[in-house]
């Protein structure tokens, strides 16, 4: 069936993985004749890809639906993604939503589009998450500089605060051969940087039996994947989006340190610097292991950028527990934090735990860590001044200023020059500007 002449727009919430999947859904629709237009142009179909981590998912979704209908009251609205898998009935009560598609069904959106008018009743199509065994490969397009490449989905872990296994199912992966093929397609499009994405990226390796529609036992490990990706010509940079500390092996660290394509930049979830709280969270490591991982990275890559996820206000987290986390992070040689305020999630074990932390106290702890993060980032940037790096500039032009990132994720600010977009340029870092970004002297354009 052709949808020639019809228009579609997208609104994506959440993680890099969602952005890669939105791009795949968009490609599938464009192949059938849809024209992709901006969200505010009132498309015939509006696709909202949702996130389960978002604290106010219901409120956000309602606002986006309302905004879409204000542009075109007859737009066919499809809500897909993690929130759609977890709370389909909740979404179906939002006025104006035509169809809700769960974890497997979102890639079959074309089967559910109706142009005979708005649905009188919202249709829900999703299966039990335990029945989701397929892997759908995805990568993002549209950014001339960077592409998010999905190589893994789902999670076998049972962290007590997390709904992602309920929204995405068990861990499963692409094949190495197909991941390489996608990386080559990305390289052919002119993109210089790939960001590897997944729900639990370091758990890469579980295959999928397409005939039995079941998960096969582990065939590869993450190290096998990155060794092969490192050989792909045309890609200058590869970043690992996020990897659990217990899965970030010494072998992976050593390989990245020796690689010309994998960048000296890790994002490693910590969640708490207190072992008692880590135990209540059912994390698979203690803080001593985290300390070892950071030390190993800095031993081999002294200029490496390290990002940290941390949750404040988890049930049972006393002020002493929090200060233990604060002091642990303060002493760590890391570069920045992503700070999350704990919020209760239905169907998680944490919601049943005693020791609920007052909301005002959660906010206070969040603010303390965000201030610490700003201090860490400034300290990291100052340590990198008067050194030579390579910056890959992006296309965005804000007030005649462009930005790019060095190998180790220093954000560089420079007067906009069209000729520098998607180019790798040698730079000597010199100073921090008022916005907190780094400026420097550019040398030759390398690529």
C-alpha positions in Angstrom: 0.0 0.0 0.0 1.3 3.5 -0.9 0.9 6.5 1.2 2.2 8.9 -1.4 1.2 12.5 -0.6 0.7 11.9 3.1 2.8 13.6 5.7 4.2 12.4 9.1 5.9 14.1 12.0 7.7 12.7 15.0 8.2 13.7 18.6 10.8 11.6 20.6 11.2 11.5 24.3 14.0 9.9 26.3 17.2 8.2 25.4 19.5 7.8 22.3 18.0 4.4 21.8 14.5 6.0 21.2 16.0 8.4 18.7 17.5 5.6 16.7 14.2 3.7 16.7 12.3 6.8 15.7 14.6 7.2 12.7 13.9 3.6 11.7 10.1 4.0 11.9 10.5 7.2 9.8 12.5 5.3 7.2 9.8 2.6 7.0 7.1 5.2 6.5 9.1 7.2 3.9 9.7 4.0 1.9 5.9 3.8 1.6 5.5 7.3 0.4 5.2 9.4 3.5 6.8 12.8 3.5 8.5 13.7 6.9 7.8 17.2 8.0 8.4 19.2 11.2 6.2 18.5 14.2 4.7 22.0 14.2 3.5 21.8 10.5 0.4 19.7 11.2 1.1 16.4 9.6 -1.5 13.8 8.6 0.1 11.4 11.1 1.9 12.3 14.3 4.1 9.7 16.0 5.0 10.2 19.7 7.8 7.9 20.9 7.7 7.8 24.7 10.0 7.1 27.6 9.3 5.2 30.8 12.0 6.9 32.7 10.4 10.3 32.4 8.9 11.3 35.8 5.8 13.0 34.3 5.3 10.8 31.3 1.5 11.1 31.4 1.6 14.9 31.6 4.2 15.2 28.9 2.3 12.9 26.6 -0.9 14.9 27.1 0.9 18.2 26.3 2.4 16.8 23.1 -1.0 15.4 21.9 -2.7 18.7 22.6 0.0 20.5 20.7 -0.2 18.2 17.7 -4.0 18.6 17.5 -3.7 22.4 17.7 -1.7 22.2 14.5 -4.1 19.8 12.8 -7.3 18.6 14.6 -7.6 15.6 12.2 -4.0 14.4 12.6 -3.8 10.6 13.3 -1.9 10.3 16.6 0.1 7.1 17.4 1.8 6.8 20.8 4.6 4.2 20.8 7.5 3.2 23.0 8.2 2.3 26.6 5.4 4.3 28.2 3.0 2.8 25.6 4.1 -0.7 26.7 3.8 0.0 30.4 0.6 2.1 30.6 -1.4 1.6 27.4 -4.8 2.2 29.2 -3.5 5.4 30.7 -2.5 6.7 27.3 -5.8 5.5 25.8 -7.6 8.0 28.1 -5.8 10.9 26.5 -8.2 12.7 24.2 -7.1 12.6 20.6 -4.9 9.5 20.7 -5.9 7.0 17.9 -3.6 4.1 18.5 -1.2 2.9 21.2 1.6 0.5 20.2 3.8 -1.6 22.5 7.3 -2.8 22.3 6.9 -5.1 19.2 4.1 -3.4 17.4 5.7 0.1 17.1 7.7 -1.1 14.1 4.4 -2.3 12.4 2.8 1.2 12.7 1.9 1.2 9.0 -0.6 -1.7 9.6 -2.6 0.4 12.1 -2.9 3.8 10.3 -6.5 4.8 9.5 -7.3 7.7 7.2 -11.0 7.4 7.3 -11.1 9.8 10.2 -10.1 9.9 13.8 -10.8 6.7 15.8 -13.8 6.9 18.0 -12.1 4.7 20.5 -8.3 4.4 21.0 -6.9 1.2 19.7 -4.3 -0.6 21.8 -2.0 -3.1 20.3 0.6 -4.7 22.6 1.6 -8.1 23.8 3.0 -9.4 27.1 6.6 -8.3 27.4 7.6 -11.9 28.1 6.5 -12.7 24.5 8.8 -10.0 23.0 11.9 -11.8 21.6 12.6 -10.0 18.3 15.4 -7.6 17.7 14.8 -4.7 15.3 18.0 -2.9 14.2 17.9 0.9 14.1 20.2 3.8 13.5 19.4 7.5 13.5 19.7 9.8 10.5 19.4 13.6 10.0 22.4 14.7 11.9 25.3 15.2 9.5 27.9 14.6 12.2 26.6 11.8 14.5 24.5 8.6 14.3 23.1 6.6 17.1 23.5 2.9 16.3 21.3 0.4 18.2 23.0 -2.9 18.7 21.2 -4.3 21.8 17.8 -4.1 23.4 16.2 -5.3 26.7 17.7 -6.1 30.0 18.0 -9.2 32.2 18.8 -7.2 35.3 16.3 -6.6 38.1 17.3 -3.3 39.6 14.6 -2.4 42.1 13.9 1.1 40.8 13.8 0.3 37.1 10.8 -0.3 34.7 12.9 -0.8 31.6 12.8 -4.6 31.6 9.0 -4.4 31.9 9.0 -2.0 28.9 11.6 -3.7 26.6 11.9 -7.3 27.7 14.9 -9.6 28.0 18.3 -8.7 26.7 18.8 -9.5 23.0 21.2 -8.2 20.3 21.9 -7.6 16.7 24.3 -9.9 14.9 27.9 -8.5 14.6 27.5 -8.9 10.8 24.4 -6.7 10.6 25.8 -4.1 13.0 28.9 -3.8 10.8 26.7 -3.5 7.7 24.7 -0.7 9.4 28.0 1.0 10.4 29.1 0.9 6.8 25.8 2.4 5.6 26.2 5.2 8.1 29.8 5.8 6.9 28.5 6.0 3.3 26.1 8.7 4.3 29.0 11.0 5.3 28.5 10.7 9.1 31.8 10.8 10.9 30.7 9.6 14.4 28.8 6.6 15.7 27.3 6.3 19.2 26.6 2.7 20.2 23.3 2.4 22.0 21.3 -0.2 23.8 19.4 -0.8 27.0 22.3 -2.7 28.6 25.0 -2.3 26.0 27.7 -4.3 27.8 25.4 -7.3 27.8 25.6 -7.5 24.0 25.6 -11.1 22.6 22.2 -12.7 23.0 21.1 -13.8 19.5 17.5 -14.1 18.2 16.1 -17.2 16.5 13.9 -15.6 13.9 12.1 -18.9 13.1 11.3 -19.9 16.7 10.9 -16.2 17.8 12.9 -17.0 20.9 16.2 -15.7 22.3 19.3 -17.8 21.7 22.0 -18.2 24.3 24.9 -15.8 24.2 26.9 -16.0 20.9 29.3 -13.1 21.3 30.5 -10.6 23.9 30.7 -6.8 23.7 34.5 -7.0 23.1 33.9 -9.0 19.9 31.6 -6.3 18.6 33.9 -3.4 19.2 36.9 -5.2 17.7 35.0 -5.6 14.4 33.5 -2.1 14.5 37.0 -0.7 14.9 37.8 -1.9 11.4 35.0 -0.1 9.6 36.5 2.4 7.2 34.9 5.9 6.9 33.9 6.2 10.5 36.3 8.5 12.4 34.9 8.1 15.9 32.9 5.6 17.9 31.6 6.3 21.3 30.1 3.9 23.9 26.9 5.5 25.1 26.6 3.9 28.6 28.0 0.7 30.1 27.5 -1.0 33.4 30.6 -1.0 35.6 30.5 -4.8 36.1 30.4 -5.2 32.3 33.2 -2.7 31.5 36.0 -5.2 31.6 39.7 -4.4 31.7 39.9 -5.9 28.2 37.3 -3.4 26.9 39.1 -0.5 28.6 42.5 -1.6 27.2 41.0 -2.0 23.7 39.5 1.5 23.7 42.8 2.9 25.0 44.7 1.4 22.0 42.0 2.2 19.4 42.2 5.0 16.9 38.4 5.0 16.4 37.0 4.4 19.9 37.0 7.7 21.8 38.4 8.2 25.3 35.0 8.8 26.8 32.9 6.5 29.0 29.5 7.0 30.7 29.3 4.6 33.6 26.2 4.4 35.8 27.0 4.5 39.5 23.5 5.2 41.0 24.9 5.3 44.6 28.3 5.5 46.2 27.1 3.7 49.3 27.2 -0.1 49.3 24.1 -0.6 51.5 22.0 1.5 49.0 23.6 -0.3 46.1 22.4 -3.6 47.7 18.9 -2.3 48.1 18.9 -1.2 44.5 20.1 -4.8 43.5 23.0 -3.4 41.5 25.6 -6.0 40.5 28.7 -4.3 41.9 30.0 -2.5 45.0 31.6 0.9 45.0 35.1 -0.6 45.2 34.6 -2.1 41.7 33.6 1.3 40.4 36.7 2.8 41.9 38.8 0.2 40.2 37.2 0.9 36.8 37.8 4.6 37.0 41.4 4.0 38.2 42.1 1.7 35.3 40.7 4.1 32.7 42.7 7.0 34.1 45.9 4.9 34.2 45.6 4.2 30.5 43.8 7.4 29.3 44.6 10.3 31.7 42.6 12.7 29.6 39.6 10.4 29.3 36.1 12.0 30.0 34.0 9.9 32.4 30.3 10.6 33.0 28.3 9.2 36.0 24.6 8.5 36.5 23.5 8.8 40.1 20.1 8.6 41.9 19.2 10.6 45.0 16.4 10.0 47.4 16.1 6.2 47.0 14.0 4.6 49.8 16.1 4.2 52.9 18.8 6.6 51.8 19.6 8.5 55.0 21.6 11.8 55.0 24.6 9.7 56.0 24.1 7.4 53.0 23.8 10.5 50.7 26.9 12.1 52.2 28.8 8.9 51.7 27.8 9.1 48.0 28.7 12.7 47.8 32.1 12.3 49.3 32.8 9.2 47.2 32.0 11.0 43.9 33.8 14.2 45.0 37.0 12.1 45.4 36.5 10.3 42.1 38.4 11.5 39.0 35.3 11.8 36.9 34.1 14.6 34.6 30.3 15.2 35.0 27.2 13.7 36.5 23.7 13.0 35.3 21.6 13.3 38.5 18.2 11.7 38.8 15.8 12.3 41.6 14.2 9.0 42.6 10.5 8.8 41.8 8.1 5.9 42.6 7.4 3.6 39.7 4.5 1.1 39.6 5.4 -2.6 39.5 8.9 -2.0 40.9 10.3 -3.5 44.1 11.5 -0.2 45.3 8.0 1.2 45.7 7.4 -1.3 48.5 10.6 -0.4 50.4 10.5 1.5 53.7 12.3 4.8 54.4 10.6 7.1 51.9 12.6 10.3 51.5 10.8 13.6 51.7 10.4 15.3 48.3 12.0 18.5 49.4 15.0 16.5 50.7 15.3 14.7 47.4 15.4 18.0 45.6 18.0 19.3 48.0 20.3 16.3 47.4 19.8 16.7 43.7 20.9 20.3 43.8 24.0 19.5 45.8 25.1 16.9 43.2 24.3 19.2 40.3 26.5 21.8 41.8 29.2 19.1 42.3 28.8 18.1 38.6 29.3 21.7 37.4 32.5 21.9 39.6 33.7 18.5 38.2 33.1 19.6 34.6 34.9 22.9 35.1 37.8 21.2 36.8 38.0 18.6 33.9 38.0 21.4 31.3 40.6 23.4 33.1 42.9 20.3 33.2 42.6 20.1 29.4 43.7 23.6 28.5 46.8 24.3 26.5 46.6 20.8 24.9 46.2 19.7 21.3 43.0 17.8 20.4 40.8 17.2 17.3 37.4 18.7 17.3 34.5 17.5 15.1 32.2 20.5 14.5 28.4 20.2 14.2 26.0 22.0 11.9 24.0 23.9 14.4 24.4 27.7 14.3 23.3 29.5 17.4 23.8 33.3 17.3 26.7 32.8 14.8 28.4 30.3 17.2 29.1 26.6 16.4 30.0 23.8 18.7 31.9 20.6 18.4 33.4 17.9 20.7 37.0 16.8 21.0 37.9 13.1 21.2 37.5 13.2 25.0 34.2 15.1 24.9 35.3 18.7 25.6 32.7 21.0 24.2 34.4 23.5 21.9 32.8 26.9 21.1 33.8 28.8 17.9 32.5 31.5 15.6 30.3 29.8 12.9 32.0 28.8 9.7 30.0 26.7 7.2 33.3 25.2 5.8 34.0 23.6 9.3 30.7 21.7 9.6 31.3 18.0 9.9 35.0 18.5 9.7 37.7 17.3 12.0 40.0 20.2 13.0 43.1 20.3 15.0 42.8 22.7 18.0 44.9 23.9 20.9 42.6 24.6 23.8 43.1 28.0 25.5 40.3 29.2 27.8 36.8 28.7 29.2 34.2 31.2 28.0 31.2 32.7 29.9 29.0 29.8 28.9 31.5 27.3 30.4 32.6 25.9 27.0 36.2 25.8 25.8 37.7 28.0 23.1 41.0 27.6 21.4 43.2 28.2 18.3 42.3 26.1 15.3 45.0 24.7 13.1 44.6 22.7 9.9 41.4 21.0 8.9 42.2 17.3 9.0 39.2 15.8 7.1 
